[in-house]
């Protein structure tokens, strides 16, 4: 007859709801052990806990496979039995793991409920609050049967995990773009972020980052759902005690809320999740409503019906150049780390231009964007509309609202051209801006290295403009829109000025790029980022004004400005959205036309110089130079 074998260790006990509880003591396990062993495949031999065959009497045939047969893969039940056996053999360790996982689940869920969406708010006192949503959730879960309870706990945890991801996106967007993530409009910007990383750190790093982000999002949502289910299972182990605790917590929350109790300046009673969900719903609603309202706004235009001969008559015969300098913001001129070098450059270039016969006036514009999305700043300046999100941008680009640059084409008195070194794919926006010809990153003959995101140094782009268009003999003056990109983050490496006659095809920049800083060394250091950003602005301003000094004529009029402030790590928390703007010309009549604006003489606007919304510039400029208003109404 078969030799008796030890019974397998029992699994941790379960309550009537099926909830795992800490494993019992060895004595209790022995008393509660099942008496039956699982049978072998033949049904005649008992097996041990590990799934192997027990010994038999001599002469008794066994069901074991021959030595030459491969070992069978343990079944799921066998693996579960093995795990349960480990818990029985090591009750102390199992109990420690149980409590550790439970505590981690509690901290995870409470942390998700109280997580703020601002970097500056990530402080300990924010996590020492009483979340009302947890109390309401506990009360609801206690009242449900097992299956609905688990389903609701998993769904609620997944929603809480998704909200945690949105909080993290808000933190990132606020640090880089000075605003919250828009649940409707901003998903497309994630592709732009990956492209930026590819240009800055390489495609491998960008792909790794993308995969890491996807895995992180999945992990956050899954972990939050599992943690919520675990806590709900523990909650129903002792319904009476859990109900009393929920009532006490609810009473405490109401008292703290009514009496306004605070800890370290923060209300103890928290309804953060409820407020956040309400805020997201309001943002989605407002975004959808804004589309229709803004579409109506684009169909009204102060100068929409102005005849061609009544547009900018006081600029006829002038070579007009509208230039945007990437990330050229107020902080470059006023921040104590960046301003010394930038201010010295502005002063030196003002004096150099004066010697060449040019004079300037400067003021401030409040940009529609911050930290990035430069196209929103460009379109706001040139359309005269407040374009602060992607939906508005698409609406404007599809409209016939008159852009400032298109004004010059409409007159028929100017040729129009765009110099766009940052454009690396199709750019249908050229039609809206009234540009007859556009040179992108691949059409200017550049054979040198990229400088991080920037496809070419500003000095080369300006020289290419000179050779391709500005130097040509033509029957009409030229209106140009130029986007300079060398001051784009991460500000490493930064190009340096070389002799204008040495530029060639750009190969001269190979050694300069190789000797420059690595982007990874600058991105991680806030002080270094500020210093290098300031240097990049000095470079861009120098390149532009040297080009004007070298190639400008008595009829050249240059309007240049920043498109937005740099990111918060550089511009500072709660920095303004102001950017400098300057108009430079030799003809004194050009600057006399804007004398009433009270702008500052020179390239550096005074601290108290007028500040206008960026969207107001188009109408002010057109009016100053003699354009007559003939509104077009919706």
C-alpha positions in Angstrom: 0.0 0.0 0.0 1.2 3.6 -0.6 3.4 5.2 2.0 1.7 8.2 3.6 2.9 11.6 2.7 2.7 15.0 4.5 -0.3 17.1 3.7 0.3 20.3 1.7 0.4 23.6 3.6 -2.9 25.5 3.5 -3.3 28.9 1.9 -4.1 32.0 3.8 -7.7 32.0 5.0 -10.5 34.0 3.3 -13.4 35.8 4.8 -16.9 35.3 3.4 -16.2 38.1 0.8 -13.2 36.2 -0.5 -10.6 38.6 1.0 -7.1 37.5 1.7 -6.1 37.7 5.4 -2.7 37.3 7.0 -1.7 33.6 7.2 -2.6 31.8 10.4 -0.1 30.4 12.9 1.4 27.0 12.2 -0.8 25.3 14.8 -4.0 26.6 13.3 -2.8 25.6 9.8 -2.3 22.1 11.0 -5.8 22.0 12.4 -7.4 23.5 9.3 -5.4 21.5 6.7 -7.6 19.7 4.1 -7.5 15.9 4.3 -7.5 15.2 0.6 -4.5 15.3 -1.6 -4.8 16.0 -5.4 -4.5 12.9 -7.5 -2.0 12.2 -10.1 -3.0 12.1 -13.8 -3.8 8.4 -13.5 -6.0 9.0 -10.5 -4.2 6.2 -8.4 -1.3 8.0 -6.7 -1.3 11.0 -4.3 1.2 13.8 -4.9 3.2 15.9 -2.6 2.9 19.7 -2.3 5.5 20.2 -5.1 3.5 18.0 -7.5 5.9 15.0 -7.5 4.9 11.4 -7.0 5.0 9.7 -3.6 6.9 6.5 -2.9 5.1 3.1 -3.5 5.5 -0.4 -2.3 7.9 -2.5 -4.2 6.4 -4.0 -7.3 3.8 -1.3 -7.5 3.7 0.4 -10.9 4.1 4.2 -10.8 2.8 6.9 -13.1 6.1 8.8 -13.3 7.5 9.6 -16.7 10.8 8.1 -17.7 14.0 9.9 -16.9 14.4 10.9 -20.6 11.1 12.7 -20.8 11.1 16.5 -20.3 9.8 17.9 -17.1 6.2 19.0 -17.3 5.7 22.8 -16.8 3.9 23.4 -13.4 0.3 24.3 -13.8 -1.2 27.5 -12.5 -2.8 25.7 -9.6 0.6 24.1 -8.7 2.3 27.5 -8.7 -0.5 28.9 -6.5 -0.1 25.9 -4.2 3.6 26.6 -4.0 3.1 30.2 -3.1 0.6 29.2 -0.4 3.1 26.7 0.9 5.7 29.4 1.2 3.3 31.6 3.2 2.6 28.6 5.5 6.3 27.8 5.9 7.2 31.5 6.6 4.3 33.1 8.4 6.3 35.9 9.8 7.7 37.0 6.4 4.3 36.6 4.8 2.6 38.7 7.4 5.3 41.4 6.9 4.7 41.4 3.2 1.0 41.6 3.7 1.2 44.6 5.9 3.8 46.3 3.6 1.6 45.9 0.5 -1.4 47.1 2.4 0.4 50.2 3.8 1.8 50.9 0.3 -1.7 50.7 -1.2 -3.0 53.1 1.4 -0.2 55.6 0.9 -0.6 55.3 -2.9 -4.4 56.0 -2.9 -4.3 58.8 -0.4 -1.4 60.3 -2.2 -3.3 60.2 -5.5 -6.3 61.8 -3.9 -4.3 64.7 -2.5 -1.7 65.1 -5.3 -1.6 68.8 -6.4 -1.0 69.9 -10.0 1.6 72.5 -9.3 5.3 71.8 -8.7 5.5 74.5 -6.0 2.6 72.8 -4.1 4.4 69.5 -3.7 4.9 69.9 0.0 4.3 67.6 3.0 1.4 69.7 4.3 -0.6 69.0 1.1 -0.6 65.3 2.0 -1.7 65.6 5.6 -5.3 66.3 4.8 -8.5 64.4 5.1 -9.9 63.5 1.6 -13.6 63.6 1.5 -13.7 61.4 -1.6 -12.1 58.6 0.4 -14.9 58.7 3.0 -17.7 58.8 0.5 -16.0 55.9 -1.5 -15.7 53.8 1.7 -19.4 54.3 2.5 -20.5 53.3 -1.0 -18.2 50.2 -1.1 -19.4 49.0 2.3 -22.9 48.9 1.0 -22.2 46.9 -2.1 -22.1 43.1 -2.7 -18.7 41.5 -3.5 -18.7 41.6 -7.3 -20.1 45.2 -7.8 -17.8 46.4 -5.0 -14.7 45.0 -6.7 -15.8 46.3 -10.1 -16.6 49.8 -8.7 -13.3 49.9 -6.7 -11.3 49.0 -9.9 -13.1 51.6 -12.0 -12.7 54.3 -9.3 -9.0 53.4 -9.0 -8.5 53.6 -12.7 -10.2 57.0 -12.9 -8.1 58.2 -9.9 -5.0 56.9 -11.7 -5.9 58.8 -14.9 -6.5 61.9 -12.8 -3.0 61.5 -11.3 -1.6 61.4 -14.9 -3.4 64.6 -15.7 -2.0 66.2 -12.5 1.5 65.2 -13.7 0.8 66.6 -17.1 -0.4 69.9 -15.5 2.9 70.1 -13.6 4.9 69.6 -16.7 2.8 72.0 -18.9 2.9 74.7 -16.2 6.7 74.4 -15.9 7.3 74.6 -19.7 4.3 76.4 -21.1 2.9 78.3 -18.2 -0.6 76.8 -18.4 -2.5 73.6 -17.6 -2.8 70.7 -20.0 -5.9 71.0 -22.1 -7.7 67.6 -22.2 -9.2 68.5 -25.6 -6.5 70.3 -27.5 -3.0 69.3 -26.2 -2.6 65.7 -27.1 -0.9 66.7 -30.4 1.7 68.6 -28.5 3.0 65.3 -27.1 4.3 64.5 -30.6 6.0 67.8 -30.7 7.6 67.1 -27.4 9.0 63.8 -28.7 10.3 65.5 -31.8 12.0 68.1 -29.6 13.7 65.3 -27.5 14.8 63.6 -30.7 16.4 66.8 -32.0 17.9 67.5 -28.6 19.0 64.2 -27.2 18.8 61.9 -30.2 16.1 59.5 -31.6 17.1 56.6 -29.3 16.6 58.7 -26.2 13.3 60.1 -27.6 12.0 56.6 -28.3 13.1 55.4 -24.9 11.4 58.3 -23.3 8.2 57.7 -25.2 8.1 54.0 -24.2 8.9 55.0 -20.6 6.0 57.5 -20.5 3.5 54.9 -21.9 4.7 52.3 -19.4 4.5 54.9 -16.6 1.0 55.9 -17.5 -0.1 52.2 -17.6 1.6 51.5 -14.3 0.0 54.4 -12.5 -3.5 53.6 -13.7 -3.1 49.8 -13.0 -1.4 50.3 -9.6 -4.0 52.7 -8.5 -6.8 50.4 -9.5 -5.2 47.4 -7.7 -4.5 49.4 -4.6 -8.1 50.6 -4.5 -9.4 47.0 -4.8 -7.1 45.8 -2.1 -8.2 48.5 0.3 -11.9 47.8 -0.5 -11.3 44.1 0.4 -9.7 44.9 3.7 -12.5 47.4 4.4 -15.2 44.6 4.3 -13.3 42.2 6.6 -14.9 43.8 9.6 -18.0 45.8 8.3 -19.1 47.0 11.7 -15.7 48.5 12.6 -15.3 49.9 9.1 -18.8 51.5 9.2 -18.0 53.2 12.6 -14.6 54.4 11.3 -16.3 55.9 8.2 -18.9 57.7 10.3 -16.2 59.1 12.5 -14.1 60.2 9.6 -17.1 61.8 7.9 -18.1 63.7 11.0 -14.5 64.9 11.4 -14.4 66.1 7.7 -17.7 68.0 8.0 -16.5 69.6 11.3 -13.2 70.6 9.7 -14.9 72.0 6.6 -17.6 74.0 8.5 -15.1 75.4 11.0 -12.4 76.0 8.5 -9.6 74.1 10.3 -6.2 74.5 8.7 -2.8 72.9 9.1 0.2 74.9 7.9 -2.1 77.2 6.0 -3.9 74.4 4.2 -7.5 73.4 5.0 -7.6 70.0 6.7 -10.8 68.9 4.9 -10.0 68.2 1.3 -12.3 67.8 -1.7 -9.4 68.1 -4.2 -10.5 65.3 -6.6 -14.1 66.6 -6.8 -12.9 70.1 -7.5 -10.4 68.8 -10.1 -13.1 66.8 -12.0 -15.3 69.8 -12.0 -12.5 72.0 -13.3 -11.7 69.5 -16.1 -15.4 69.3 -17.1 -15.6 73.1 -17.1 -12.4 73.4 -19.3 -13.8 70.9 -21.8 -17.1 72.7 -22.0 -15.4 76.1 -22.4 -13.0 74.8 -25.0 -15.9 73.5 -27.1 -17.8 76.8 -26.7 -14.8 78.8 -27.6 -14.5 77.3 -31.0 -17.8 78.8 -32.2 -17.2 82.1 -30.5 -13.7 82.5 -31.9 -14.8 81.5 -35.3 -17.3 84.4 -35.3 -14.5 86.7 -34.1 -12.2 85.8 -37.0 -15.0 86.8 -39.4 -15.0 90.4 -38.2 -12.0 92.5 -39.2 -11.3 96.2 -38.6 -9.3 96.4 -41.9 -11.0 93.5 -43.7 -12.6 95.7 -46.4 -9.9 98.3 -46.6 -9.0 99.0 -50.3 -5.5 98.1 -51.3 -4.5 101.7 -52.0 -5.5 102.7 -48.4 -3.2 100.1 -46.7 0.1 101.3 -45.2 0.6 104.2 -47.6 3.3 105.7 -45.4 5.5 102.7 -45.9 5.4 102.6 -49.6 8.9 102.0 -51.1 10.3 100.6 -47.9 11.9 97.1 -47.6 9.9 95.7 -44.6 11.4 92.9 -42.4 9.3 91.3 -39.6 11.6 89.1 -37.5 10.7 86.9 -34.5 13.6 85.9 -32.2 12.8 82.6 -30.5 12.2 82.8 -26.7 13.3 86.5 -26.5 11.4 87.5 -23.4 11.4 90.2 -20.7 13.4 88.0 -18.3 16.4 88.2 -20.7 16.5 92.0 -20.0 15.5 92.1 -16.4 16.7 88.9 -14.7 19.8 89.5 -12.6 21.6 86.5 -14.0 20.9 87.0 -17.7 20.4 90.8 -18.0 24.0 92.0 -17.6 25.2 90.3 -20.7 22.0 90.9 -22.7 21.7 94.6 -21.7 25.4 95.2 -22.6 24.7 93.6 -26.0 21.6 95.7 -26.6 23.5 98.9 -25.7 26.5 98.0 -27.9 24.3 97.2 -30.8 22.2 100.3 -30.4 25.4 102.4 -30.6 26.7 100.4 -33.6 23.4 100.9 -35.5 23.5 104.6 -34.7 26.9 104.9 -36.3 25.5 103.2 -39.4 22.6 105.7 -39.4 19.9 103.5 -37.9 17.7 104.4 -34.9 15.3 102.4 -32.9 12.3 102.6 -30.5 11.3 99.7 -28.2 8.4 98.6 -26.0 6.7 95.5 -24.6 4.0 93.1 -25.8 2.3 90.5 -23.7 2.5 87.2 -25.6 -0.4 84.8 -26.0 1.9 81.9 -25.2 4.7 81.1 -22.8 7.7 78.8 -22.8 6.9 77.3 -26.2 4.3 77.0 -29.0 6.0 79.8 -30.9 3.5 79.7 -33.7 0.8 81.0 -31.3 2.9 84.1 -30.7 3.6 84.6 -34.4 -0.1 84.3 -35.4 -1.3 86.5 -32.5 1.1 89.3 -33.6 0.3 89.2 -37.3 -3.4 88.4 -37.1 -4.4 90.9 -34.4 -6.4 88.1 -32.7 -5.6 86.4 -29.4 -4.4 83.0 -30.5 -3.6 81.1 -27.3 -4.4 77.5 -28.2 -4.1 75.1 -31.1 -7.8 75.2 -31.8 -7.8 79.0 -32.3 -4.6 78.7 -34.4 -6.3 76.2 -36.8 -9.3 78.5 -37.0 -7.2 81.5 -37.9 -5.2 79.7 -40.5 -8.4 78.6 -42.2 -9.9 82.1 -42.2 -9.5 85.1 -44.5 -8.8 87.4 -41.6 -6.1 89.8 -42.8 -2.6 89.1 -41.5 -0.2 92.0 -41.1 2.2 90.4 -43.6 -0.6 89.7 -46.1 -1.5 93.4 -46.0 1.7 94.1 -48.0 0.8 91.5 -50.6 -2.7 92.8 -50.9 -1.4 96.2 -51.8 0.3 94.8 -54.8 3.2 97.1 -54.0 5.6 94.5 -52.4 7.1 91.1 -53.2 6.7 88.8 -50.2 9.0 86.1 -48.9 9.4 83.9 -45.8 12.7 82.6 -44.3 11.7 79.7 -42.1 14.8 77.6 -40.9 12.6 75.9 -38.3 10.1 74.5 -40.9 11.0 70.9 -41.8 7.8 69.8 -43.4 4.9 71.1 -45.4 3.8 74.5 -44.3 0.4 75.5 -45.7 0.3 78.5 -43.4 2.2 80.4 -46.0 -1.1 81.2 -47.7 -2.6 82.8 -44.7 0.5 85.0 -44.2 0.5 86.1 -47.8 4.0 84.8 -48.6 4.6 84.2 -52.3 7.8 82.2 -51.6 9.0 80.4 -48.5 12.5 79.0 -47.8 12.4 76.1 -45.3 15.3 74.3 -43.5 16.3 72.4 -46.6 16.1 75.2 -49.2 18.9 77.5 -48.0 21.9 75.4 -48.9 23.1 74.8 -45.3 25.6 71.9 -45.0 26.7 72.5 -41.4 25.7 70.9 -38.2 22.4 71.4 -36.3 22.6 73.2 -33.0 20.3 71.1 -30.9 16.8 71.8 -32.2 17.9 74.7 -34.4 18.6 73.5 -37.9 21.1 76.3 -38.6 22.7 79.3 -36.9 20.8 82.6 -37.3 23.8 84.3 -38.9 23.7 81.7 -41.7 19.9 82.0 -42.2 20.3 85.8 -42.5 23.1 85.5 -45.0 21.1 83.0 -47.0 18.2 85.5 -47.0 20.6 88.1 -48.3 22.0 85.9 -51.1 18.7 84.3 -52.2 16.3 87.3 -52.0 17.4 90.6 -50.4 20.3 91.3 -52.8 18.3 90.7 -55.9 17.3 93.6 -58.2 13.5 93.9 -58.3 10.8 96.2 -59.5 9.1 96.3 -56.1 10.4 96.5 -52.5 10.5 93.3 -50.5 8.4 92.4 -47.4 10.0 89.5 -45.5 9.0 87.4 -42.5 12.0 85.8 -40.8 12.0 83.3 -37.9 15.3 83.1 -36.0 15.8 79.8 -34.1 19.2 79.8 -32.5 17.8 80.9 -29.1 15.5 77.8 -28.9 15.9 75.7 -25.8 17.9 73.8 -24.6 20.5 76.5 -25.4 23.3 74.0 -26.0 25.4 74.1 -28.0 25.2 77.8 -29.1 26.7 79.0 -32.3 29.2 81.9 -32.4 29.6 84.7 -34.8 32.1 84.2 -37.6 33.1 86.5 -40.4 30.2 87.1 -42.8 32.5 86.3 -45.7 33.5 83.0 -44.1 30.0 81.5 -43.9 30.1 79.5 -47.1 27.8 76.5 -46.9 27.9 76.5 -43.1 30.6 73.9 -42.7 32.6 76.5 -40.7 30.2 75.8 -37.8 31.3 72.1 -37.4 34.1 72.9 -35.0 32.0 75.4 -33.1 29.2 72.9 -32.6 31.6 70.1 -31.5 33.2 72.4 -28.9 29.9 73.6 -27.5 28.0 72.4 -24.4 26.0 69.2 -24.5 22.2 69.7 -24.1 22.1 67.2 -21.2 24.6 69.2 -19.2 22.5 72.4 -19.5 19.0 71.0 -19.1 19.6 69.6 -15.6 21.1 72.9 -14.3 18.8 75.9 -13.8 21.6 78.4 -13.4 23.5 77.1 -16.3 20.3 77.2 -18.4 19.8 80.8 -17.6 23.4 81.7 -18.4 23.3 79.9 -21.8 19.9 81.2 -22.6 21.2 84.8 -22.1 24.2 84.0 -24.4 21.8 82.7 -27.1 19.8 85.9 -27.0 23.0 87.9 -27.3 24.0 85.9 -30.3 20.6 86.3 -32.1 20.4 90.0 -31.5 24.0 90.5 -32.6 23.5 88.4 -35.8 20.3 90.3 -36.7 21.7 93.8 -36.1 25.0 93.1 -37.7 23.1 91.9 -40.8 21.1 95.2 -40.8 24.3 97.2 -40.3 26.0 95.4 -43.2 23.1 95.1 -45.7 20.4 97.6 -44.6 19.7 100.6 -46.8 18.0 104.0 -46.3 14.7 102.3 -47.1 15.0 99.3 -44.8 12.6 99.0 -41.9 13.1 96.2 -39.4 10.5 95.2 -36.8 11.8 92.5 -34.5 10.4 90.9 -31.3 10.3 87.8 -29.1 7.6 85.3 -29.5 7.3 84.3 -25.9 9.2 84.1 -22.6 11.5 81.1 -22.0 10.3 78.2 -19.8 9.8 78.8 -16.0 13.1 77.2 -15.1 14.8 80.1 -16.9 12.3 83.0 -16.7 11.3 82.2 -13.1 8.1 81.2 -11.4 5.2 83.6 -11.9 7.2 85.6 -14.6 5.3 87.9 -16.9 4.5 86.9 -20.4 6.0 90.1 -21.8 8.4 90.2 -24.7 10.5 93.1 -26.1 9.7 94.6 -29.5 11.7 97.1 -31.5 11.3 99.1 -34.7 14.5 100.1 -36.5 14.9 102.4 -39.5 17.2 105.0 -41.0 14.4 107.2 -42.3 13.4 109.4 -39.3 9.8 109.7 -40.6 9.3 106.0 -39.9 9.9 106.4 -36.2 8.2 109.8 -36.1 4.9 108.0 -37.0 5.1 106.1 -33.7 6.2 108.9 -31.5 2.9 108.8 -29.7 3.4 105.3 -28.6 5.9 106.5 -25.9 8.3 103.7 -26.6 11.9 103.9 -25.4 14.7 105.1 -27.7 17.2 102.3 -28.5 16.9 98.5 -28.5 16.3 98.1 -24.8 12.8 99.0 -23.6 12.6 100.7 -20.3 11.0 98.9 -17.4 8.1 101.3 -17.4 7.7 101.4 -21.2 4.1 100.8 -22.4 2.9 97.1 -22.3 0.3 96.1 -24.9 -1.4 92.8 -25.6 0.3 91.2 -28.5 -3.0 91.0 -30.4 -3.3 94.8 -30.4 -0.1 95.4 -32.4 -1.5 94.7 -35.9 -4.2 97.4 -35.7 -1.9 99.9 -34.0 0.8 99.4 -36.6 -1.6 99.7 -39.6 -3.2 102.8 -38.1 0.2 104.5 -37.4 1.3 104.1 -41.0 -1.8 105.5 -42.6 -4.1 102.6 -43.1 -7.8 103.5 -43.2 -10.3 101.3 -41.3 -13.0 99.6 -43.4 -14.4 96.9 -41.1 -15.7 93.6 -42.3 -18.5 92.3 -40.1 -19.7 88.8 -39.6 
